[in-house]
C-alpha cells in the first residue's frame, strides 16, 4: 500500500501555468502575495542608559529607608535587652 502523493496535481492547480517541456511552470502575477518589504520599522529607538550612576533623589530615598529599617531593629534589640 502506498501513500498518495501530497503534491498538488499541476493540471488541477488553480493559477498555475505549465512551462515548456523540460521546464518548470510558473504562477502568474497576482496569485501570490507580494514579497516582504524588509525591516523598515523594528520598533522604538532604545533610550540611552544613564552614564553616571544613580541620581541624588533615589539614592537619598533608599538610604533613608535603609537607615530607618536598621534603626528600628537596633531600638527593638535594645528594648528587648533592657526588659
C-alpha positions as CSV (number, residue, x, y, z in Angstrom):
1,X,0.0,0.0,0.0
2,X,1.4,3.4,-1.0
3,X,0.5,6.7,0.4
4,X,-1.0,9.3,-2.0
5,X,1.3,12.0,-3.4
6,X,0.8,15.1,-1.2
7,X,2.0,17.4,-4.0
8,X,-0.8,19.1,-6.0
9,X,-1.5,17.9,-9.5
10,X,-0.3,20.7,-11.8
11,X,-3.2,20.0,-14.2
12,X,-5.7,20.8,-11.5
13,X,-3.9,23.6,-9.5
14,X,-5.6,27.0,-9.9
15,X,-3.5,29.8,-11.2
16,X,-0.6,27.5,-12.4
17,X,0.7,27.9,-15.9
18,X,2.7,24.9,-17.1
19,X,6.1,25.6,-18.6
20,X,7.6,24.3,-21.8
21,X,8.6,20.7,-21.9
22,X,11.5,20.2,-19.5
23,X,10.9,23.5,-17.8
24,X,9.1,24.2,-14.5
25,X,5.8,26.0,-14.7
26,X,5.1,29.4,-13.1
27,X,2.4,31.2,-11.2
28,X,1.1,34.3,-12.8
29,X,1.4,37.7,-11.0
30,X,-1.4,38.4,-8.5
31,X,-1.8,34.8,-7.5
32,X,0.8,35.1,-4.7
33,X,1.2,37.7,-2.0
34,X,4.0,40.3,-2.5
35,X,7.4,39.7,-1.0
36,X,8.2,41.3,2.3
37,X,9.5,44.8,2.1
38,X,12.1,44.2,4.8
39,X,12.5,45.5,8.2
40,X,11.8,49.2,7.8
41,X,10.4,49.5,11.3
42,X,11.9,47.4,14.0
43,X,10.4,49.2,17.0
44,X,11.0,52.3,19.0
45,X,14.5,53.5,19.5
46,X,16.1,52.5,22.8
47,X,16.8,55.2,25.3
48,X,20.4,55.6,26.3
49,X,21.3,54.4,29.7
50,X,22.4,56.9,32.3
51,X,26.1,57.4,32.2
52,X,26.7,58.4,35.8
53,X,25.3,56.1,38.4
54,X,22.2,56.9,40.4
55,X,20.5,60.3,40.7
56,X,20.6,62.0,44.0
57,X,16.9,61.7,44.9
58,X,16.5,57.9,44.5
59,X,19.9,57.3,46.3
60,X,18.8,59.5,49.2
61,X,15.4,57.8,49.4
62,X,16.9,54.3,49.5
63,X,19.5,55.5,52.1
64,X,16.7,57.0,54.4
65,X,14.6,53.8,54.2
66,X,17.6,51.6,54.9
67,X,18.6,53.8,57.9
68,X,15.1,53.7,59.3
69,X,15.0,49.9,58.9
70,X,18.3,49.4,60.7
71,X,17.4,51.9,63.4
72,X,14.1,50.1,64.1
73,X,15.9,46.8,64.7
74,X,18.6,48.4,66.9
75,X,15.9,50.0,69.1
76,X,14.0,46.8,69.2
77,X,17.1,44.8,70.2
78,X,18.0,47.4,72.9
79,X,14.4,47.4,74.2
80,X,14.4,43.5,74.5
81,X,17.8,43.6,76.2
82,X,16.7,46.2,78.8
83,X,13.4,44.4,79.5
